[in-house]
Amino acid sequence: MVRLTVERSEESRVDENVLIEFETPDKPEIITVVCFAEDFDEEYGDFTRTIEVVKGRDSQPAVFLLTPKRTAAFGPKRIALDFIHHGRNIGTATFETQLIDRPSADSDKPVELAAENGKLKIRELRTYEAEPVDLELRVRLGANKTQLVYELHSPKGSVGYHWTPAGSVQLEEEPRLFLQKTINRLNKMARKGVSGRTETQTADFKDALDRIGQELYDQIFSDDLKRAYAGRISKLRKEGIITNLLITSDEPWIPWEILKPYQTDSDSGDVLVDDDFLCSEFRLSRWLAGRGVPDFVEINDVRIVAPPSNLQAVNREIDYFETTLPQRLHFAPQLPLETAADVLDALADKAANLYHFSCHGNFDADNADESPLQLKDGEKLAPSDVIGRYETGVVQSKPLVFLNACYAGQVGRNIRGLGGWAQRFIGKGASAFIGGLWEVNDNLAAEFAITFYDALWGGATLGEAFHAARAHLRTMDPANPTWLAYTLYADPNGFAKTPADV
């Protein structure tokens, strides 16, 4: 039994915040609840319910009648609940239950979700300003952290998916370990710019990227998802019905951007699909399951974080933020932040809602929250430093954060679950986050950032601006995997509000 409640019940198994926006205070809102229950069947075969939510009152319950599948093994099972409002995921609640051979004492306790501080957090008289995405791929992890379970959904009736199960894949190990060799290989390729390669090496690199993408597609997509892609999604993309794709996932490791769909018929050998990389076919973005994805970012001030460097590429980014950007958006020029104290003080003071980092980074796979950015005089800044009043500053300013540093987009494990820069900022309220999943070429990195920002200030959506910057880098050096390294955590239809828009 699932309810949204004003105050948390002592019997509740889950305590999560769900933000509900009311168009008019006295009119109820309809929320769709989508249930994922690992190794369970639902008596009526329907894992979705709708509930009415009235301002200031507990909702009516949504009841799912779950029974274990005959093939289910005893042990921990994952239950996840997505809450959908006007076609948008506004929050996810997850917990584990145990499948045992006899009832437990608390087996009849309901699942209730309490709002923040005992009161519903409501923004009145506001509707979403961005259109819902054309297609959402929901990726869930099983309790063993090695099973990927897929669902497809679109608010467009012509697309034909309504929380449609799309199969699952069982990996032999956690995705991070499964992918580490591929990441290492891409790192080596990124270190070789155009000047460091022969024509033969350039051709070999391009071919290698194709093969990496096709192999990952073959390994990561389930058979059902492959059939859906070849039979419908690819065709709808070519017809212009699907242009953007949001991947909302419980897992943080898979480089979805580099997957390259390729399939042949196992009987005839006919090629069923031979598409470009997912990030080229679609305006692709991702989001970590939990809080809902915002539909815009309001930018009133900006800061660049750039320790002293002799790199021409870094100086290009500094110049852009000190001269070009202030003129375009009517901001006062700001000197770069160079130390950890500079950055943390700016976060605590809510000094900006766009932070651009141009520095070196690394990834700590053993504890992702200790993955360091290198600042002035070798000083380091880690995700674990953004806590307390610095975290509060992120919650209140809701910034767009662009970490133009190697590995900054990687997310891993910490003592409680997910960790890393993306998880830290997104989990604490950032409106959007951009980072690289592997090493990036310095010159290409600067070009990517400037192209992205110019498109965004020109009125492009986040997805459009990101797609344009990626395409631009590809024309400059298609053999260097830097153009594939960047990942966008945002609503692809989201946009930036700036003083220049007023």
C-alpha positions in Angstrom: 0.0 0.0 0.0 1.5 3.4 -1.1 0.3 6.8 0.1 1.7 10.3 0.0 1.2 11.7 3.5 1.5 15.1 5.1 3.3 13.7 8.1 5.4 10.6 8.3 3.7 7.5 9.8 5.6 5.5 12.4 4.7 2.4 10.5 6.1 3.7 7.2 8.8 1.6 5.5 10.1 4.5 3.4 10.7 8.2 4.1 11.2 10.2 0.9 10.3 13.7 -0.2 8.0 14.2 -3.3 7.5 17.7 -4.6 4.0 18.2 -6.0 3.1 21.3 -7.9 -0.6 22.5 -7.9 -1.9 24.6 -10.8 -4.7 25.8 -8.5 -4.6 25.3 -4.7 -8.2 23.8 -4.5 -7.9 21.4 -7.4 -6.5 17.9 -6.9 -3.5 16.7 -8.9 -3.3 13.2 -10.4 -0.2 11.2 -9.7 0.7 8.0 -11.4 2.6 5.5 -9.2 4.8 3.0 -11.1 6.0 0.0 -9.1 9.0 -2.2 -9.8 9.0 -5.3 -7.7 11.9 -7.6 -8.3 10.8 -11.2 -8.7 7.1 -10.4 -7.9 4.0 -10.7 -10.1 1.1 -8.3 -9.7 -2.3 -10.0 -9.4 -3.9 -7.9 -12.2 -0.7 -7.7 -14.3 -0.6 -3.9 -13.9 2.2 -2.2 -12.1 0.8 1.3 -12.4 -1.8 3.1 -10.3 -3.2 6.6 -10.2 -4.0 8.6 -7.0 -5.5 12.0 -6.4 -3.5 14.4 -4.2 -5.3 17.3 -2.5 -3.2 20.1 -1.0 -2.7 19.6 2.7 -4.2 16.1 2.9 -2.9 12.6 2.8 -3.6 10.9 -0.5 -5.8 7.8 -1.0 -3.8 4.6 -1.0 -2.5 2.9 -4.1 -2.6 -0.9 -3.6 -0.4 -3.4 -5.4 -1.1 -7.1 -4.9 2.3 -8.7 -5.1 3.1 -12.4 -5.0 6.5 -14.0 -5.5 7.2 -15.5 -8.9 7.5 -19.3 -8.8 11.1 -19.1 -10.0 12.0 -16.5 -7.4 14.9 -17.4 -5.0 14.8 -16.5 -1.3 16.8 -13.4 -0.3 16.7 -9.6 -0.6 14.4 -8.1 -3.3 14.3 -4.5 -4.5 11.1 -2.5 -4.6 11.1 0.9 -6.4 8.2 3.4 -6.7 8.3 6.2 -9.3 5.8 9.1 -9.0 4.8 10.7 -12.3 3.1 14.1 -12.6 2.2 15.6 -16.0 4.5 13.1 -17.7 7.4 13.8 -15.4 9.1 11.7 -12.8 8.9 13.9 -9.6 10.5 11.4 -7.3 11.5 7.8 -6.6 11.3 5.8 -3.4 13.3 2.6 -3.0 13.6 -0.1 -0.3 14.5 -3.7 0.0 12.3 -6.5 1.3 13.2 -10.1 2.1 11.6 -13.1 0.4 11.6 -15.8 3.0 9.7 -19.1 3.5 7.4 -17.8 6.3 5.7 -14.4 7.1 7.7 -11.8 9.1 6.3 -9.7 11.9 6.1 -6.5 9.9 4.9 -8.0 6.6 1.6 -6.0 6.8 3.2 -2.6 7.3 2.2 -0.1 4.6 4.6 2.0 2.5 4.0 5.7 3.1 6.0 8.6 1.9 6.2 11.7 4.1 7.0 15.2 2.8 9.8 17.3 4.0 9.6 18.7 7.6 6.1 17.2 8.1 4.5 19.5 5.5 3.9 19.0 1.8 6.4 21.1 -0.1 4.2 22.8 -2.6 4.8 25.5 -5.2 1.5 27.0 -6.1 0.2 28.3 -9.4 3.1 27.0 -11.5 3.0 24.7 -14.5 6.0 23.0 -16.1 7.6 25.2 -18.7 9.4 22.5 -20.7 7.7 19.8 -22.7 8.0 16.2 -21.4 10.7 14.1 -23.1 9.9 12.1 -26.2 11.1 8.8 -24.7 12.3 7.7 -21.3 14.4 4.6 -20.6 14.0 3.6 -17.0 16.9 1.4 -15.8 16.6 -0.3 -12.4 19.1 -2.4 -10.5 18.2 -5.6 -8.8 19.1 -6.2 -5.2 22.3 -8.0 -6.2 23.4 -4.8 -8.0 24.3 -6.9 -11.2 20.8 -7.1 -12.8 19.6 -4.3 -15.1 15.9 -4.2 -15.6 14.4 -1.9 -18.3 11.1 -0.1 -18.9 10.2 2.3 -21.7 7.8 5.2 -21.4 6.6 8.1 -23.5 3.8 10.7 -23.0 3.4 10.6 -26.7 0.7 8.2 -27.8 2.3 7.8 -31.2 5.4 6.4 -29.6 3.5 3.5 -28.1 5.2 2.9 -24.7 3.5 3.3 -21.3 5.8 2.0 -18.6 6.3 -1.0 -20.9 8.7 -3.7 -19.5 11.7 -4.1 -21.8 13.4 -7.1 -20.4 16.5 -7.4 -18.2 20.2 -8.3 -18.4 22.2 -10.2 -15.8 25.8 -9.2 -15.6 28.5 -11.4 -14.1 29.8 -8.5 -12.0 28.9 -4.9 -11.0 28.7 -2.6 -14.0 31.7 -0.5 -12.8 34.0 -3.6 -12.8 32.5 -4.8 -16.0 33.3 -1.5 -17.8 36.7 -0.6 -16.2 38.8 -2.1 -19.0 36.8 -0.2 -21.6 37.3 3.1 -19.7 41.0 2.4 -19.5 41.2 1.9 -23.2 39.3 5.1 -23.9 41.6 7.0 -21.6 44.6 5.9 -23.7 42.9 6.9 -27.0 41.9 10.4 -25.6 45.6 11.2 -24.8 46.4 11.0 -28.6 45.4 14.2 -30.4 45.4 14.7 -34.1 49.1 15.7 -34.1 50.1 12.5 -32.3 48.4 10.1 -34.7 49.1 8.9 -38.2 46.3 8.6 -40.8 46.3 4.8 -40.2 46.0 5.3 -36.4 43.2 7.7 -36.9 41.2 5.2 -39.0 42.0 2.5 -36.4 40.8 4.7 -33.6 37.5 5.5 -35.4 37.0 1.8 -36.1 37.8 0.9 -32.5 35.2 3.4 -31.2 32.5 1.8 -33.4 33.4 -1.7 -32.2 33.4 -0.6 -28.5 30.0 1.0 -29.0 28.5 -2.0 -30.8 29.9 -4.4 -28.2 28.4 -2.4 -25.3 25.1 -2.2 -27.1 25.1 -6.0 -27.6 26.1 -6.7 -23.9 24.0 -4.0 -22.1 20.7 -3.9 -24.0 18.3 -6.8 -23.2 16.9 -8.9 -26.0 13.5 -7.2 -25.5 15.0 -3.7 -25.6 16.9 -4.6 -28.8 13.7 -5.7 -30.4 12.0 -2.5 -29.4 14.9 -0.4 -30.7 15.2 -2.1 -34.1 11.5 -2.6 -34.5 10.2 0.8 -33.5 12.4 3.3 -31.7 15.0 3.6 -34.5 12.2 4.1 -37.1 10.5 6.7 -35.0 13.8 8.6 -34.6 14.2 8.7 -38.3 10.7 10.0 -38.7 11.4 12.8 -36.3 8.8 11.6 -33.7 11.5 10.8 -31.2 14.3 13.4 -31.0 15.3 13.3 -27.3 15.9 10.5 -24.9 16.2 10.6 -21.1 17.8 7.7 -19.3 16.7 7.6 -15.6 18.7 5.0 -13.9 19.6 3.4 -10.5 23.0 2.7 -11.9 25.7 5.4 -12.5 28.4 3.6 -14.4 27.2 2.7 -17.9 28.4 5.1 -20.6 25.1 5.1 -22.5 26.4 7.9 -24.8 28.8 5.5 -26.5 26.4 2.6 -27.2 26.1 2.1 -30.9 23.1 0.1 -32.0 23.8 -2.7 -34.5 21.8 -5.9 -35.0 21.5 -8.6 -37.6 18.8 -11.2 -38.0 20.1 -14.5 -36.4 18.4 -16.6 -39.2 18.8 -14.6 -42.4 21.9 -12.5 -41.5 20.0 -9.3 -42.7 21.1 -6.1 -40.9 18.1 -5.0 -38.8 19.6 -1.8 -37.5 22.9 0.1 -38.0 22.7 3.4 -36.2 25.0 6.0 -35.0 26.0 6.3 -31.3 23.0 7.0 -29.1 24.3 10.4 -28.2 24.4 11.3 -31.9 21.0 9.8 -32.8 19.2 11.5 -29.9 19.5 14.6 -27.7 20.5 12.3 -24.9 20.6 13.0 -21.2 20.5 11.1 -18.0 19.3 11.4 -14.4 19.9 9.5 -11.2 16.7 8.0 -9.8 15.5 9.9 -6.7 14.4 13.5 -6.9 12.6 14.7 -10.0 14.5 16.3 -12.8 14.0 20.1 -13.0 12.7 21.6 -16.2 14.9 24.8 -16.2 17.9 26.4 -14.4 17.8 30.0 -13.4 21.2 31.6 -13.8 21.7 35.0 -12.1 25.5 34.8 -11.6 28.4 32.6 -12.6 31.8 31.6 -11.2 34.6 29.8 -13.0 36.9 27.6 -10.9 40.3 27.6 -12.5 43.6 27.2 -10.7 46.7 28.9 -12.2 47.7 27.0 -15.4 49.9 27.5 -18.4 47.5 25.5 -20.6 46.2 27.6 -23.4 42.9 25.7 -23.3 42.2 26.6 -19.7 43.1 30.2 -20.4 40.5 30.2 -23.2 37.8 29.2 -20.8 38.9 31.8 -18.2 38.9 34.5 -21.0 35.4 33.4 -22.0 34.1 33.7 -18.4 35.9 37.0 -17.8 35.0 38.8 -21.1 32.6 37.2 -23.5 30.1 35.8 -21.0 29.6 38.9 -18.8 28.9 40.9 -22.0 26.4 38.4 -23.3 24.5 37.9 -20.0 25.0 41.3 -18.4 27.1 40.0 -15.5 29.9 41.7 -13.8 33.3 40.0 -14.6 34.5 37.7 -11.9 38.1 36.5 -11.2 38.5 32.7 -11.2 38.2 30.8 -7.9 41.5 29.0 -7.3 41.4 27.4 -3.9 39.1 24.9 -2.1 38.2 27.7 0.4 37.2 30.0 -2.5 34.9 27.3 -4.0 33.3 26.3 -0.7 32.7 29.9 0.4 31.0 30.6 -2.9 28.8 27.6 -2.5 27.9 28.6 1.1 27.2 32.2 0.1 25.0 31.1 -2.9 27.3 33.4 -5.0 26.2 31.8 -8.3 24.0 29.3 -9.9 26.4 28.4 -12.6 29.8 26.9 -11.6 32.3 26.0 -14.3 35.3 24.0 -13.2 38.4 23.9 -15.5 41.0 21.8 -13.7 42.4 18.3 -13.4 40.4 15.5 -11.8 40.7 11.9 -10.8 38.3 9.1 -9.7 38.6 7.0 -6.5 36.8 3.8 -7.2 37.1 2.6 -3.6 35.3 5.7 -2.3 33.8 7.9 -5.0 33.2 10.7 -2.5 36.9 11.2 -2.2 37.5 11.7 -5.9 39.7 14.8 -6.0 39.8 17.9 -8.2 43.2 19.5 -8.2 43.2 23.2 -7.3 45.9 25.8 -6.6 49.3 24.6 -5.3 48.2 21.0 -5.4 45.2 21.5 -3.1 42.4 19.0 -3.5 38.6 19.3 -3.4 36.4 16.2 -3.0 32.7 15.6 -3.1 32.8 14.9 0.6 33.8 18.5 1.2 30.4 19.7 0.0 28.6 19.1 3.2 27.0 21.2 6.0 26.5 24.9 5.0 28.2 24.3 1.7 25.6 21.6 0.9 22.8 24.0 2.0 24.1 26.6 -0.5 23.7 24.0 -3.3 20.2 23.2 -2.1 19.2 26.8 -2.2 20.9 28.0 -5.4 20.1 25.0 -7.5 23.0 25.5 -9.9 24.1 24.2 -13.2 27.5 22.6 -12.5 30.0 21.9 -15.3 33.1 20.0 -14.3 35.4 20.2 -17.3 37.8 17.8 -15.7 38.7 14.2 -16.4 36.5 11.5 -14.7 34.3 14.2 -13.1 31.1 12.5 -14.5 31.9 9.1 -13.0 29.8 8.0 -10.0 30.7 5.1 -7.8 30.0 3.7 -4.3 30.4 5.2 -0.9 29.4 3.8 2.5 25.7 4.4 2.0 25.3 3.9 -1.7 26.1 6.1 -4.7 28.9 8.8 -4.5 30.9 11.1 -6.7 30.6 14.6 -8.0 27.4 13.9 -10.1 25.7 12.2 -7.2 26.7 14.9 -4.7 25.5 17.9 -6.8 22.4 16.2 -8.2 21.4 14.7 -4.9 21.8 18.0 -3.2 19.6 20.0 -5.6 21.6 21.0 -8.6 19.4 21.7 -11.6 21.9 20.1 -14.1 25.4 18.6 -14.0 27.9 18.0 -16.8 31.1 15.9 -16.5 33.4 13.6 -18.4 33.4 9.8 -17.9 37.0 9.4 -18.9 40.0 11.5 -19.8 39.5 14.4 -22.1 41.8 16.3 -24.5 42.4 19.8 -23.1 41.9 21.7 -26.3 38.8 19.8 -27.3 37.4 20.2 -23.7 37.6 24.0 -24.0 36.0 24.0 -27.4 33.1 21.8 -26.1 32.4 24.1 -23.2 32.4 27.3 -25.2 30.2 25.8 -28.0 27.7 24.4 -25.4 27.4 27.8 -23.6 27.0 29.8 -26.8 24.2 27.5 -27.9 22.5 27.7 -24.5 22.6 31.5 -24.4 21.2 31.5 -27.9 18.0 29.8 -26.8 18.8 26.2 -27.3 17.5 23.6 -24.8 20.1 21.9 -22.6 19.8 18.8 -24.8 20.1 20.8 -28.0 23.1 22.8 -26.8 24.8 19.6 -25.6 24.1 17.8 -28.8 25.5 20.7 -30.8 28.7 20.9 -28.8 29.3 17.1 -29.2 28.7 17.3 -32.9 31.1 20.2 -33.2 33.9 18.3 -31.4 33.2 15.3 -33.6 33.9 17.3 -36.7 37.2 18.5 -35.2 38.5 15.1 -34.2 36.1 12.1 -34.6 38.8 9.6 -33.7 39.4 11.1 -30.2 36.8 9.8 -27.7 36.6 13.2 -26.0 33.5 14.0 -27.9 31.9 10.9 -26.5 33.1 11.4 -22.9 30.7 14.1 -21.8 27.5 13.2 -20.0 24.6 15.5 -19.2 22.5 15.0 -16.1 19.4 17.2 -16.9 16.1 17.4 -18.6 17.0 17.4 -22.4 14.1 19.8 -22.9 15.1 22.0 -20.0 16.5 25.5 -20.6 18.4 28.3 -19.0 16.7 31.5 -17.7 19.2 34.4 -17.6 19.1 38.2 -17.1 19.4 38.5 -20.9 15.9 36.9 -21.1 14.2 39.6 -19.1 
